[in-house]
């Protein structure tokens, strides 16, 4: 995780700098938390990992990171807001969503499978006039812990 950690911090720092914002200790800590979680995480999950953080500070810093495109919100089957790195930080990926516990996890598809999916989407949308730019795939089911 060493190079990825350094690369992620460099990308986040550059993004904040471009927006005229500082990469504060608190924001760096949130990036570390998301890296450690390794999947979309809720504010309560992040607070469990770092109980000394305040909820208001967490929300405020996540809003700042979201406003500059570092993180994005991910919906699950429950009302919990989850945060993850944006696609240009973490790369194109999809989500598994557990219909029992509500957990959301990332998964990456091989390049050939992504190309097949894009071709299938292009074919399915060809008569609609809709011009797709990107896609997200959410797979619903039961996670290993709930199986």
JONOR-V280989 format. One record per pair of residues at least 6 apart in sequence whose C-alpha atoms are under 6 Angstrom apart, sorted by sequence separation. I is the first residue (numbers start at 1). GAP is how many residues later the second one is. D is the distance in whole Angstrom. If there is no record, write none. Layout:
i=I gap=GAP d=D
i=I gap=GAP d=D
This chain:
i=65 gap=6 d=6
i=66 gap=6 d=6
i=97 gap=6 d=6
i=97 gap=7 d=5
i=74 gap=8 d=5
i=96 gap=8 d=6
i=73 gap=9 d=6
i=74 gap=9 d=6
i=96 gap=9 d=5
i=13 gap=10 d=6
i=73 gap=10 d=5
i=95 gap=10 d=5
i=72 gap=11 d=6
i=95 gap=11 d=5
i=72 gap=12 d=6
i=94 gap=12 d=6
i=95 gap=12 d=6
i=71 gap=13 d=5
i=94 gap=13 d=5
i=71 gap=14 d=4
i=72 gap=14 d=6
i=93 gap=14 d=6
i=70 gap=15 d=6
i=71 gap=15 d=5
i=93 gap=15 d=5
i=70 gap=16 d=5
i=78 gap=24 d=6
i=77 gap=25 d=6
i=42 gap=39 d=6
i=42 gap=40 d=4
i=41 gap=41 d=5
i=40 gap=42 d=5
i=41 gap=42 d=5
i=94 gap=42 d=6
i=96 gap=42 d=6
i=98 gap=42 d=6
i=99 gap=42 d=6
i=40 gap=43 d=5
i=94 gap=43 d=5
i=95 gap=43 d=5
i=96 gap=43 d=5
i=97 gap=43 d=5
i=98 gap=43 d=5
i=99 gap=43 d=6
i=40 gap=44 d=5
i=96 gap=44 d=6
i=98 gap=44 d=5
i=98 gap=45 d=5
i=39 gap=66 d=5
i=39 gap=67 d=6
